[in-house]
Amino acid sequence: MSDTPFDPATTIAIVGMSGRFPRAADVESFWRNIRDGVECLTAYTDGELEAAGEDPAKLMHPHYVKSGAPLEAMDEFDAGFFGFSPRDASIMDPQHRHMLECAWEALEDAAVDPDRFKGSIGVFAGSGHNAYLPYNLLTNPALVDSVGFFLLRHTGNDKDFLSTRISYCLKLTGPSVNVQTACSTSLVAIHMACQSLLSRECDLALAGGVTFEMPHRRGYIYEEGEILSPDGHCRAFDAASKGTVFGSGLGVVALRRYEDAVADGDIIHAIIRGSAINNDGASKVGYLAPSVEGQASCIGEAIALSGCDPRTLTYVECHGTGTPVGDPIEVAALTQAYREHTDDVGFCGIGSVKTNIGHTDTAAGVASLIKVVNALKAKQLPPTLHFEKPNPQLEIETTPFFVSAKLAPWKTSNHPRRAGVNSLGVGGTNAFVVLEEAPEQERPKGTARRQELVTLSARSAAAVDRAGERLATHLLTHPEVSLADAAYTLGLGRRDFAHRRIVVGKDAADVANALLARDPARVLTRVGERNTPTWRVSSTRPSRRSGPRSTTASGSCAR
């Protein structure tokens, strides 16, 4: 297969990312955990399990595994930011709550204010089992009587209303589609978002998924022959692999047509060269079983559409659940797809984020994609945990693959770094995405100023304080950030709110220190309604952009 440069007209740019995973409140800490080989699962004590509501008698079961992958702050939500009353927020599934916040954060990461964006914004997403309704709401007869089952279901619990509520709350007018294909949901959502962009149904698309294990912070009972691990660890591809651990998490990516992203000076984290989805049909031993033929066909189609020679895809983030049967079938499918074009062995790394955070179900695909995007940016092959020797059924020494067990430089020659992301759903819907590192972006020439005016806004005084602290921390930990770019992004890539703060500085460190010190000579704050300002400045317009938009960590949610 010949290798072709990407076509800007059919390439998708990843311009924003947001996520929350076990022991990681954001994408940056998520990648840091992966890079550093941190297992983010939790071993519970009996006291912790009983405090979470577990039956003490159940803890005595000989196969009860006291392990899980909970999400910190799962029960928190900035309800007022989105206009929800405490009562409305309390009857909304936490999956919906966090997905709404992450959608907002992905837009901020992409420097997009929906009110200013010229075009329509679509939403493609799915959620896990809506267990909050039966476990937390239907157990309260008084609540059911006062609200009614219909409204409880429709207010924010049923899967049907995840994407459309995001569109409503954020005023997004593009296609809004709930995607449900079990474990492959979020990667299928990303594929569908790409297709919508290419067919010009929308001009920016949010795509992703969320799953929260409910009840939260519980262990599980291991059953021989099922998918769950007997020891509370996921050992993908390893000879000792016996299953996975389910975890909680969510992720959202913001996508644009590559040409549009370049024209607007967006930061491009990576590009999507091609993607495909299909279903196994009946070509397998049973409905719940995976299929080599189905997976191989999906992988081959995505690679063909990408125009990439498979020999240049030197890493694949696998579904990798750590089951002794599933992993060999997945590697066999990848091998079959690669063998259409090469007989080479051992040149492509494989890995699985499930060894770090467990199996996040409908969010598994977007977690894998965010991991790979960060690996491309860092030019590093990430480690897969608990790998000592390969599962013999992989026959990996005869395949194009090796298990990426240690952090290593991602070396390449004569072609950009490229990777695949594979995701499989119970029921047979497969998805595969081909990623490539972002091309070097030329910085447009602009007018530099000795001092920059940096603006922040939020819905409350407390929130604008926290936004200033987060911005200062980001600027100090990322000294490479151009202050002019950050000022431009904060001025035009954020929605305006009533509570405002401005600061003047000569560089990123200068602005950060002024924000932290609350220097009254350089930091002005307005507290009150938007139409009753208490201060004036000669100009609040940002300087002409000196480069592409800057990703900042300011944020507008009060969380």
N, C-alpha and C positions, 0 to 999 in steps of 0.2 A: 504494500500500500504506500503510495507516495504521500509525502508530507507537504501540506500547503499552508501558507500564512493565513491568519484569520481574516475574514471578510468583515469590516466594520459594520456593514449593513445587516449582518445576521448574527452579530455577537452581542452578548448581554454583559453589562458591567455591574459588579456588586459594589454599590456606593455607600451602603450603610449596614451595620450589624448591631444587634442587641441580643443579650441572652442572660439567663440565670440558671445556674446548675449547682449541684451539690458542692458546697464550700467555695462557691464562686458567684458573687453578686453581679458580675459583669463579664464581658467578653475578654477583657485584659487579664483579669485574675483567672479566668477559665483557661486561657492559653498558658499562663504562667504555671498552673498546676500540671498541665499536660507536658509542657517542656521539661519541667523539673521531676517528672515521674511520680507525681503525688497520687496515691489512691484516695479518693474522696468519699469512700464508703464509711459508715459509722457502725461501730460495735456497741450495741446497747447494753446497759446494765438492767437487771431485773427491776430496780427502782424506776429507771427511766421508762421502761416498757409499761409498768403498772401506772405510772403518772400519765402516760399517753392513753390509758384506758384499756390496756390489754388484760385479758382474763388471767389471773394468777395461776389457775389450774392449767391453762394452755401452755404456760411456760415450763410445766413439768413434762411435757411431751418429749420423748427422747430425740425426735427429729426437728424440734423447734430451733430455728436458726436466728440468733439474736443480731441480725445485721440488716442494714438498709442504706439508702442513699437519699436522705431527706433534704428538703430545700429550706435554707434559713429564711426567716421572715415570710414563710408561706402564708401566715395569717394576717399580714400587713397589706394595706391598700390606701392610696391617697385618694379617697373617695371625693373629697371636696374639689380637688383639681378637675375632675371630670363632671362635676355637678351632681353627684349622687348624694342622697341623704344617707345618714347612718343606717336607716332601716333598709333602704334599697341595696346598699352595699352588703349588708349582712346576709341577704338572701341570694346573693350572686355567687356562683361557683368560683372559688379562688383561681381556677384555671382561667376563667374569663377576666377576672380582675388583673392578674399579672400579664396576661396577653395584651390587654389594653394598654398597660403601662409600657410594655416592651415595644409595642407598635409605635407609640409616641417616641420612645428613645431611639428606635431605628431611624425614624424621620429626622430627629435631631442629629444623629450621627451622620446622616446623609446631607445635613445642612439644608433641609427642606422645611419651609413653613407652608402648610397646605393652603393658607389664605393667599400666599403670594405665588405659589407654584402655577406655572402656565401649562396646564394640561390636567388630565384626569389621573387619579391614583386608585389602583385596584388593590384588593385584599384577597389572598388565597391562604387558607389556614385550616387546621383541624385540631381537635382536642381529644384527650383520653376519656375513659369512662367517666360519666358524670355521677360519681359516687357521693358528692356533697349533698345532693337532693335527698336520697334515701337515708343517709347516715346522720345528717345534721338538720334537715328541715322537716321531713315527713315524720320524724320521731316526736315532733312538737304539734300535737293536735290543735292547740289554741292558735298557733301560727297558721296552720293550714286552713282553719275555719275563718280567720280574719283576712287572709290574703287570697285564698282560693288556690287549688292545685294548678289551674290553668295559668294564672299569673306567676306562681312560683316557678313553673316550668319555663314560661316564656320570658320572665324578667331577666334571667341570666344563668340558666342551668343546662338547657338542652343544647346538644352539639349544633343544631341547626342555626343557632343565633350567635355563634362566636364571631364570624367574619362581619356579618351585617351590623352587629353592635359596634365594632371598631369603626366601620364606615360611618355610622350615624354619629358617634361621639366625636370623631375627628373630622367630620364633614368631607368625606372622601367619596367621589362620585363615579369612580371606575367600577369595573366588575367586582362583585363581592361574592366569593364562592367558598362554601364550606367543603373541605376535602376530607374524606374518611377512607383510608385504605389500610387500617391497622398500623403496623410498625413502619410502613413506608410512607405514611401520610405526609410528613413535612417535606420529604424530597420530591414526592409527587406534586405537592403544592408549588414547590420551586419550579419544577418543569412546566406546570400549567401557567404559572406567572410569566415564564419566559415566552411561552407560546402566545399569551395575550399581548405581551409587548411587541413581539414580532408581527402580529396581525394588526397592531395599532389600535387595539381595543382600549388601551390605557397608555400613559406616558411614564409612569412609575408604578411599580408593584411592590407591595409588602407580601412576604411569603414566609410561612413557618408552621410551628406546631407547639403544643403544650401537653404535658401529662403530669398530674400530681397523684401520687399514691394516697388513697384515702381508705381507711383512717391513716393519718400520717404518723411517722415514727413508730412503726410496728415491725416486728420480724415476720417470719413465715415458717410454715412447716414443709420440710423437704419430702418429696415423694419420688421414689425410684422411677426413672424413665421420663420424668417431666423436665421442663426447661430450667427449673431453679437449681442453684448451686447448693451442694450439701455443706459447704464450709463458709459461705458468705463472701466468696471472692469469685471474680470472673477471670478465667484463665484462657483467653482466646488463643486458639491454634496450638495450645500446649498439650503434651501427652497426658497431663493430669486434668485436662478440662472435663468438667462434668455439668456445667450449666452456668447460668447468669444470675444476676441480682437486679431486681427492678428498682428504678430510681425515679426521681422527680426532676423536671426541668422544662425549660422552654427556650425557644430562639426565634428571632425574626430577622430576615435580611431584606434590604431595600435594593431593588433592581431597576436598571434603566437600559435603554438601548445604548450601545457603546458610543455611537455617533453623538447622541444627545448629551451623554455624560461628558465627553471631551469638549463639546461646544460650550457647556456651562462651567467648565473648569472644576468639575467634581473630583474629589479624591476617589480613585478607583482601587479597591482592595485586591481584586482579582477579576478575571473575566471567565464567563461560561462559554466554552467553544461549542458544546452540543449536549443534548440530553435526550433520553428516551424512557418510555414506560411501556409495559405490556402485562399480560397475565399468563400464568402457567397453563390455564385451561385444565384439561383432565390428564395431562401428560405426566402424572406422578402417582405414587402409590395411594395417596389419600388427600382429602381436602386440606388438612393441616400440614402436609408434607411440602418441603421445597422441591424444586425441579432444576436439574442441570440444564436441560434444553431451554426452558423458559428464561432463566437467568442469562445464559450465554447469548440468546437471541437479543435480549434487551441491551446487554453490554456491547455486543457487536454493532447494533444499530446506532447507539450513541456515539461510539468511536467513529463510525463511518460518517455520520452527520457532522462530526467535529472537523473532519479533514485532517486529523492527526494520525501519524504513523504510531501504532501501539508501542513501538520500541522507544518512543519519546515520552510515554506515560510511565514514569519511573516510581510512582507511588500510587497505591489504591487504599483508600480508607474503606475497609470492609464492613459488612453488617456485623460479623464477628461476635456472635452471642456466646461463644465458649462452650457450645454443646458438642459432644463427640461426633455427632452425625452431621449437624448443620454446617460446621466449619469446613469439613472435607467437601461437601456438596458445593459450597460457595467457591472454594479454590478450584474445584474441577470445572465449574462454569467459567470462571475467569480464564483458566488455562485454555479451555475450548475456544473462547473468543480470541485470545491472543494467538493461538496456534494457527489461526487462519492467515497469519501474517509473519510469524517468526518461529524458529525452532530454538532460539536462544534460551538459556536457563539462568536463573538467579540474578536478574538485573533489575527487578522491580520490587520495591519494598511493599509490604502490606501491614496493616495495623488495625486496631479497634479501640475507639474511645470508651467502649463499655468496660474495659479493664480499669478505667479511671473513675467513671461516674455511674456505672451500672447501665441497664437498659432503660432508656427514657421513653420507650414505646413510640407514641406518635411524634415525639420530638427527637427521635434518634437520628433521623436523616439530617435535619438542620444542625444538630450538634456535631455530626460528622463533617458537614460542609464547613461550618465555622472553624473547626479544628484545622482542616486542610488549608483554608484561606490564610490562617495565621501562620501555618507552616511554610506556605509559599512566600509570605511576606518576610518571614525570618530566615528563609533559605536553609531550613533545618528539617531533617527527617525525625519526627517525634517518636518517642519510645512507646512500645506496648508492654504493659506490666505483666509480671508473673510468668514470663516466657523463659523456659529452661531448655526443653528439647521438644521438637515438633511432634504433634499427633501423627503417629505412623500412617494413618489413613489419608493424610494430606499428600503423601508421596512428594513432598515439596522439593526434594532434590532433583526431580524430573520436570519441574514447572518453571515458568519464567520468574518465579517469586522467591523472596526470602522474607522472614518476619523481621520487621524493624523493631528490635528489642532495646536498643540504646539510642540516645540522642546523638545525631551525627550530622555533619554538614551535608546539605543537599547539593551534590555535585551534578553538573550537566555540561554538555559540550555541543556547540553548534545549534542549539535549540533552546527555547525557553523552558523553564520548569513546568511540568504538567502532571496532573494527577486525576484519578477517577474517584468518585464517591458512589458506593453501592448501597442500596437499601432494599430490604425485602419485607413484604407484608404477609402475615398469616392470611390465607385465602388466595395468595398467588400473585398479587400485584407487585411487580418489580420496578425499580427506578435506578437509573445510572446517569451521572452527570460528569462531564469532562471539564476540568478547570485548568486554567493557565495563569501564570503570574502576570500581573499587570505590566503593560509596557511602560517604559520610562515616559513620564509626562513632562512636556516642555512648560516652563513657567512663563506665563505672559509677563511682558515688561510693564511695570506700573510706576507710579510716582511715590517715592519714599518720603516719609515725613519724620522729623526729629522726635515728635511726640505722637502717640496714637490714642484715640479715644475708644475705650472698651466699654460696652454696654451690657447690662444684665437686666432681666426682668423675671418676675414670678407672680404667683397669685396671692402670696402672703409675705409679710415682713420676715417671718422665720425662714420661709423658703428662699427668699433672695439672699439671706445670710448664708444658708447652706450652699446655694449656687456659687456665691463668691468664694467660699472655702474650697469647694470642689475645683473651681477654675484655678485658684491659686495653687492647689496641690498638683493639678495637671501641668500647669506651666512650669513648676519647679522640677517635676519628675521627667518632663519632656523639653529640655532646653533647646532642642532643635526646632521647636515650633516657631514659625514666623509670626510675630506680633501683629503685623499688618493683615495677614491671612486670618488670624483668630478674630481680630476686630471686625473684619468684613463678615465672617461667618456669624458672629454674635449679633451683628447689626442687621443683617438681611436674611440669615438662615434660621432665625428663631421667631416664634410668635411673640407679639408684644402683650405684656400684662400690666396691671395697675401699679405694682410695686417695682420700682426701677432703681438701678444703681449704675453709676458711671465712674470710671477711673481713668486718669491720664498717666501714661508712662512712656519711657523711651525704649524699653525692651521687655521681654516676657518676665524676667526675674524682677524687674522694677515694678511691674503691674502686680505680680503675685505678692510681693512684700507689702505694697501699699494696701492691697485687699486684706491681708492678714492683720496688718496694724490698724486698719480702719483710719488711715491718715486723713484728718478732716480737711487738710489743705488740698487733697487730691482725690478724695472719694466723696461723691455726693449721692445721697439716697433720697428717693421720694416715696413716701408712704401715704397711700390714699387712692382716691378714684383717679382714673386715667384723665378725666376732663378737668381736674382741679389740681394742676401741678403746683408744687411749692418751690420750685427752683427753675431757673432758665440757664441755658448755656448758649454760646454764640452759634455753635453748629453741632448737631448730633449725627451728622452724616459720616459714615466711615470713609476712610481714605480709599482711593482707587485700589482695586485688588492688585497686589504685587505677585500673586501666584494662585494656585488652586485653592479651593476652600480648605479650611483647616478643621480637622476633627478636634473638638474640645470636649471637656468633661463637665460643662456647666450644668446642664439639665434644668428642667423647669418643674418636674414633679417634686413635691415636698418630701418624698421619701428620703 
